[in-house]
Amino acid sequence: MTALSGRSRADEGVARRTVVLLALALGLAVGSVMFAAVLQRYPPPWIAVVGSVGLVAMLMVAIARYEAAVAIGLLLLGVVAVEPAPPDGVFAIVIAVALVTGRFRIDRAPISVVALSMFYMLLNIASTVDAVSASRAALFAAVTLYLVIFALWLTGWLDSEHKARLVVRWYLVGAVIASLATTLAILTHFPGSDPLLTSDLLRGKGLFKDPNVFGPFLVPIALILIEELLNPRLLRLRPSLKAVALLILMAGMFFSYSRGALLNFGAAVMVMLLVLAVRRGGGRRAAMLLTVIVLGGAGIVGVAATTGQLTFFQERAKTQGYDRDRFAAQRQGIEYGETHLVGIGPGQFELLQVTPSHNLYVRALSEQGFLGFFTIVALVIATLILAVRNALLGRDTYGIGSAALLAAWAGIAVESFFIDTLHWRHLWLVAALVWIGSKRGDTVDDRPATTVHREAMTASA
């Protein structure tokens, strides 16, 4: 009887999913007809047509091959020249399909970070009352809301070693391609490489708006790769290939000439060294990490010296003239927070100041008031505490090492004092990976993932 009822529920689930997919397909067909009619009467710019066709294609991919759509979104994480960006369109469709098909599980995220995230979004809405531009406020708040939802979706979706491998693999592929292309653009200025560089052709920015975002984008995956190199778990690659990929990522960071990226990476490596040193057998791994970083850094500096790039790097390392403008803008941001109870509104700082805030915490203070400031600080600290706890207990994220994730989050938290990181896609990705690890009950960082899985299966049997 129990078997029959179980089979009946399974059949009902299949029928429900079939109805949902048919409804999506019907809606897609009707929408396509209506869209074609509108296009015929009001021809838009070609880029809008390409974008719309791309979104329709992504919807079809997400319905037919959900994980393939996720992989495409991860591969495009480094394409953020405008907002909303291409990965946002992909993940918006992925999340929509997850909501419709019951794959969105918010219960797998720690209640503290869910509450803080939702409260911050409420403050975003409340702060729009003082916004200079309602349209700018709406767009900026919408992007923030999307990123919060993206992190919560990822927390609910990633529940296996297979999915963790998918995230790491495609983030790594996209980052290595972007870093290699940008490094070659700096060193050789090959035809068509100008979009990968700043307008003066001196700094690498990949397909980001700013080299100060491109450089830090490479840091988390480099840290994950380092832990994979020291303790192989997810990637079925030879150590030599992992080392080459790490060298390419470090070169991309260097040739972005972003002081923030180097600060981020330096702080993160120090955290990783500390965590590895206190673990069993960690002294050897810490020494290996230090050796890899020193040799890789020496190689990159050598290339920079032989190609004439080292002089520019030395100039970039000094205090720049616009640093005074940054600090002046931040002082003004603090004044906004003191004089506006609920802040000046999301995305308004750049409308009132020529120089951006270049500080996550100042942005929150100025745009959402003291409540916004304390909320964003609490969210950063709560995630940091979870990351520290994961590292102390050895809780990985289905094979993604907790030392790398703690180091990545610490690096981002430090760099957030010098650049506004609120809309960094990789910030929310790292946060989600930390949250996922905090909900696991096993301590597995020092063992191969396959061993852990086999032990878990034996215990359940």
N, C-alpha and C positions, 0 to 999 in steps of 0.2 A: 504493500500500500504506500509505504514511504517512497519507494523507488518510483511508483507511478506518479505521486504528487510532485516529486522532484523533477521528473521528466516533463510533467505538465507545466511547471514553472519555467523550465528551460525553454519549452516550446513557446510559451507566452513571451519570454524575453526575446527570442528570435523574431517572433511576429511583430513585436513592438519596434525592434530595430529596423525590420524590413519596411514597416509603415513610415518610420522617420526618414529612412533613406529615399523611399519613393516620394515622400513629400518634398524633400530637399531637391530631388531631381526634377519634380514638377515645377517647383518654385524657380529653379534655375532655368528651365525651358521658358516659362512665362516671362521671367525677368529678362532673358536674352531677347525675346521678341520685342518687348517694350523698349529695351535699350537700343535695339537696332532701329526702331521707329524714331526714337529721339535723335540718334546719330544722323539719320537721314535728313531730319529737319534742321538740326542745329549742329553742324560739323564742328567738333572740338579740335584742339591742337593734337598733333599726332602722338605726343607723349601721353596724353590722357587716354587715347584709344589703346595704345600699347599697354598702359597700366591696367586699364579695365579688362582687357583680354587676358592679361596675366593673372589678375585676381580670379576671374572665372575659371581659368585653367587650374589655379591652385585649389579652388574649391573642389573641382573634380578629382584632383590628386588626393586631397584630404579625405574625401569620401571613399575613394577606392583603396588608397594606400596611406593610411594615417601617418605611420612612422616615416615614410618617404617625405611627406610634407614637413614634418618636424626637422628632418635632416636638412632640407632645403633652407628652412628658416635659420638653422644654426650655421650653415655654410655662408649665409648672407649677413651674419652679425657684424661683419667688418665693412658693410656698405651703408654708411649713415651720413651722407652728404647733405640730406635735407630731412626735415621732420614733418609728418611721419615718414619713416624710412622703409625701404623694401622689406627688411625682415619684420617690420611691424605689420605690414599688410599680410605677410604669410602667417605670422603667429596669431593675428586677429582672426583669420579664417580657421586656423587650427583650434583656437580656444572656442570659437563659435560652434564648431562641430562637436567639440568636447561637451559643451553645455547642452546641446540638443540631444546627444547620444548618451548622456549620463556619465561621461568620463572625467568630469571636473569634480575633484574631491578636495574641498577646502579643509576637511577634517584632519588631513595629514599635516597641516601646518601648525606650529606652536601657537596656542591661543594668544600669547602675549604679542607676537609680531602681527598677527591678524588684527587684533584690537588697535595697536598703535598705527598700523597702516590705514585702517578705515577711519580712525580719528583724524589722521593727517589729511585725508581726502575731504573730510567734513570741514576742516579748517580752510582748505583750498576754496571750497564753495563759499564759505562765510566771508573770506577775504576779498571776494570779487566786488563787494559793495564799494570799495575805494579804488577800484581799478580804473586807470586812465583809458585803456582800450579793452572793452568787453570781449571783442573777438580774439585778441591776443590772449587774454586771460582764459577764455574757453578752450582755445587750442592747447595752451601750455598745460592746463589742468587735465585735459583729456589725455595727453601723452603721459603725464604722471600716473593717472588712473590706469591706463593701459599697462604700464610697466609694473605697477603693483599687482594687477590681475595676472600678468605674465608670470611673475614670481610665484604667486599662489597656485597657478595652473601647473607650473613645472614641479612644485613641491608635491602636488597630488599625483602627477603623471609618472614621475621617475620612481619606480618601485622595484627595480630589478637590476642585476649586473648588466644584462643585455642593453637596457635603456641608458645606463650610465656610460657604457662603451660607446653607444651611438652619440651621446652628447659630447664626450671627449674627442672622439674621432673626427666629427665634422667641424667642431670648433677649431681643432688643431689644423685640419686641412685648410679651412678658410684663412686662418691666421698665418700659416706658413706661406700660402700663395701670396697673400697681401704683403707680407714682410719681405719675401724674396723679390717680388716685382718692384717694391718701393726701394729696396736696397740697390738693385740693378739700375733703377732710374736715377738715384743719386750718383752712383759711380760711373755710369756710362751715358746717361741722358738718351736712351734709345728712342727711336721715333715713336711718337704717340704716348710718351711717358709723362708729359707735362701735368695731366690731371692728378697724378700720384704725388705731385710736389706742390709746395706753396707757390704763391704767385712770383716770388723772387727766385724760384727754382733751387733754393738752398736747403730746404728741410723736407723730409718725407712725411706725408700725411695719409698715404694710402687713399682709400675712398671715404675718408672722413672729412669733415669741414676743417678740422684743426689738428695739427700734429700733436698737440697736447692731449688729445683723446686717442689718437692712433697708437702712440707709444704705450700708454697704460693698458690699452685693449689687449696687447700682447703679453702682459705680465701674468695674469691668472693662469692662462694655458701653459705658459713657460714653467710656472711653479708646479702645476699638475704633472707636466712632462718630467720635471726633475725628480719628483717622488716616484714616478713610474720607472725612471732610469735606475733609481736606487733600490726600489722594491717593485718589480714587475707584477702587475695585477690585471690590467685591462687590455693594453695594446699589444697585439701580437707582432711586434716589430723587433728587429735586431737592435741591440744596444748601440751599434754604430749609427743606424738610421735615426734613432732617438737623439743621439748626440748631435748629428748634423741638423736635425729639425730645431733643436734647442739653440744651436749656434745661429741659425737663420733668424729665429725669434729675437735673440739678443741683438743681432745686427740691426733689425728693424727698430728696436727700442733706441739704440745708439743713434741711428741716422734720422730719427725723428727730432733729435736734438732737444728733447723735452726734459728739462730739469725735473719736472714733476714725475715723469716716468722713471727716471733713474733713482729718484728719492723713493718712489713706490717700490721698485724692484729691490733696492738696497735694504730698505726696512723689512721687506718681506723675506729676503734671504736670511737676515739676522734672526728673524722669528723662527724660520725653518731650522736654522742651525741650533737654536736653543731647544726647540722641541725634539729634534733628532738626538741631541746630545744627552738628554735625560731619559731616553728610552733604552730598553735592553739592546745591547749591541749597537747603540746609536753613535758612539764615538767614531767607529769606522765609517759609518754612513755620513756623519757630519764632515769628516775629513775628505771623503769622496766628493761631497757637495762642494766644499770649498775649493778643491782641486779643479773640478769641472768649471766652476764660475771663473776662477783665476785664469785658467788656460783659455777659456772661451773669450773672456774679456781682453786678454793679451793679444789674441789673434785678431779681434776686431779692431783694437787700437793700432795694431801693426798695419792692417789694411788701410785704415784711415790715414795713417802717417804716409804710406807710400802713394796714396791718391790725392794728397793735399787737403784732406778733410779735417785733419787734427787741429789745425789752426782755428778753423771756424768753431769746432767743439770747445776749444779753450776760451774763445770769446763768449760763447753761449753760457759757459759755466760761471761767468762773472755776473755781478748785479747789473741788470738791464735798466735803461732809462724809464721804461714804462712800469717798472716795479713800484715807483712812487705813485703813479696813477692808480695802480691796483689798491694800494693801501689807503689812498684817499677815498676811492670808491667804497671800500669796506667800512671806513669810518662813517661815510654817509649812510651806508646800509644799516649800521647800528643805530644811527639817529632816526631812520625811518621806523625801526622797530620800537624805539622809545616813544615816538609821537603818534604811531598808528596802532591802536589796540589790537586789531585783527590783521594788521599788515597792509601793504599797498596792493596786494593781489598777485596771483600767479603770473609769472612771466613779465612783470611790470618793471623790474629793475633796469633792464636794458633800455626801456623807453624814457626813464628819468635820468639815467646816467650814461655818459658816453662810453665809459669803461665798465665792462661786466664785473660782477662781484668776485669772481674767481675764488669762491669759498662757499661750500655747501651750507655751512652753518649760518653764515651771514645772509645767504639767500633766504633760508627758512625764517630767520629772524625778521628780515625786512619785509618779506612778502606774506608771512602768516603770523607775525607778531611773536611775543614771547612764548605763547602756547605752541606755536609751530616749531620754534627753536627747541624747546624742551622735548617735544614729541620726536623730532628727527634725531636728536641726540640720544634719546631713550631707545629708539629703534636701532641705531648704530651700536650702542652699548649692549643692548639685549642680544643682538646677533653676535657681537664679539664674545660675550659670556658663553653663549651656546657653542661657538667655535672653540673656545678655550676648553670647555668641558668635553667636547668631542675629542680634542687632541689629548687631553689627560687620560680619558677612558679608552682611547684608541678606537673610537667609533668612526668608521669610514662612511662614505656615501656610496654604498654598493660598489666599492672598489676604488673610488676617488678618495685619495688619502686626506685625512683630517689635518695633517701638518701643512699641506699645501693650501688647503682652504682657509685655515686660520691665518697663514701668512698672507694670502691674497686679500682677505678682509682687513687685516691690520694695515697692509700697504695702502689700500683704498681709503681707509679711515684717516690715515695720516695725510695722504695727498689731498683729501677733501678740504684741508685747511688752506690749500693753495690753488684749487680749481673747483668749480662747481660740478659735482659728479651726479646730481640728481637724475639726469636723463641718460646716464651711461647704461647701456643694455647689459654690459658685463657685470656691473655692480649688482643688479637685481638677479642675474644668473648665479653669481657667487653666493649672494644671500640665500637664494633658494636651495643651493647645494648644501649650505651649512644647516638650514632648517631641516632638510631631509635627514641628514646625519643625526641630528639631535633627537629624532623620533625613533631611531633604531635602538635595540636593546642589547646588541652584541658588541664585543670588543674584538675587532678583526684586523686592525691596521697592519700588524706584523705577520699576517699569514696570507697565502695566496687565496684569491677569491673562490677558486674552485674547491679548495679544502674546506673553507667555511660553509659553502653551499652543501657539500657532501656531509659535513658534520650535522648541519641543521636538518637535512633529510633523514639522517640516521636517528636523531633525537626525536623527531616527529613520529617516526615509525615505531 
